[in-house]
Amino acid sequence: MNNEKKQNTIQKRQKPQKKTFIESLKKMPNIQAACNKTEITRSTYYRWVDSDKTFESEAGLAMHEGRDLITDVAEGKLIGFIGAGSWPAARYWLEHHSKIYKHYDRRKFEQKNGEDEDGIRLHMDF
């Protein structure tokens, strides 16, 4: 009976910690950052994952949600740089989002047009 009471006490303490951990992962998908926010060690996190399959699943979903959030923020910044006229940002976007520019070989362009190693100097009308 004493062991059961001890387990209940542990679960009551861990429940809000696990909730805080999950919410932290949704905002910043980094295990160490979530551990710091929750004031637990990484070994505690991995012990929870091993012993609580529901927590393991929730942590995985929270990690994906957090990565989606960070990706949205990064894409917004990239698009902002493109809007401000940043050629490297525009080139990055085109190389990663357009079939036409995906396999673009910058070296061939530089050799053909005599551009230096500092980068491509293009004048484009948008």
N, C-alpha and C positions, 0 to 999 in steps of 0.2 A: 504494500500500500504506500509506503514511504517513497519508493521508486516512482510510482505512478504520479504522486503529488509533485515530485521533483521534475518529471517530464512535462507536466502541465504548466509549471512555473516557467520552465525554459521556453516552451512554446508561446506562452503569453508575452515573454520578453522579446522573442525573436520575431513575432508577427509584425510589429511596427517597424523593426529593423529591416526586415525583408521588403516591406512595402516601400520604405524610404530608398532602399537599394534599387528596386525596380524603377521607381520614379526618377532616380538619378541617372540610370542607364538610358532612359528615354530622352533625357536632355543632353547627356554627354556619354556617347557609347564607348566608354573606357572603363574596364573593370577596376583598375587602381583608383581612378577618380571617384567612382561610385563607392569603393571601399572606404576611401578617405572621408567622403561625405557622410557615410553611415557609421563611421568610426569602428570598422571591423577590419580584420586582417584578410589578406587574400586566401589564406588557408581556411578561414571560416567560410568565405564565399564558396570555395571548392568543396568543403564538407557539406554545406547546404545543398549544393548541386548534386552531390553523390547520394544524399539521404532524402531529398525531397524532389520528386520528379515534377510536381506541379511548379515549384519554384524554378527548376531547371528550364521548363518550358516558358514560363513567364519571363525569365531573364533573357532567353533567346529572342523572344518576340520584342522585348524592350530594346535589346541591342539593335535589332533590325529597324525599329521605329526611330531610334536615335541616329542611326546611320542615314536614314532617309532625311531626317531633319538637317543634319550637317551637310548632306549632299545638296539639299534645296538652298541652304545658305550660301554654299560655295558656288553653285550655279548662278545665283543672284548676283554675287560679287563679280563673277566672270562676265555676265551680261552687262553689268554696270561698266566694267572696263571697256568692253566692246563699244558701248554707247558713248564713252568718253574718247573714243578714237584710238584705243590701244591696238596696234597691229599684232603684237604677239598674242594677245587674248583672242583676236579675231582668227588668227592663223590656228591657234590651238582648237578653237571651236570648230572651224572648218575641217581640220584634220581628223577630228573625233566624231563629227556628226554628218559629214557629207561624203558620199561615195566618190565624188569627183576628186576631192582633195585627200582622201584617206591614205593613199599610197604615194603621195607627193614626195619626190626626192629633191630636197632643197639643194643638195650639192650639185646636181645636174644643172639646176637653174643658175647657181652661182658661177659655175664654170662657163656656161653658155653666155651669160651676160656680164662676166667679169666682176661680180660683186665680191666684196671682201668677207672675211670671216665674222665680222661683227653682226651681220644679219642682212636680210633682204630689205632693200629700200624700194618699195613699190608705191606708186601713186595710183590710187583707185578712186573712181567716182562712184559714190553710192547714191 
